[in-house]
Amino acid sequence: MTCKATIRMICEYLEGRLSPPVAAAMRAHLEGCTDCRLVLEAAQRTLEVYFDGEQPMSHARVA
């Protein structure tokens, strides 16, 4: 998975709308790519602020 593909699919990933194989490929990419992980974390924070904690994104957390 490329950085460009990862960034394009971050919203679908956070919403749990990716197929299991694509989500797994994305997780693998995020584990090894600091830049994409930062974008993911920023998107998570933005959505948490926007929804004020109303829509948890439990499966997409990256440690």
ABEGO torsion letter per residue (X at the ends): XBAAAAAAAAAAAAAGABBAAAAAAAAAAAAABAAAAAAAAAAAAAAAAAAGGABBBAAABBX
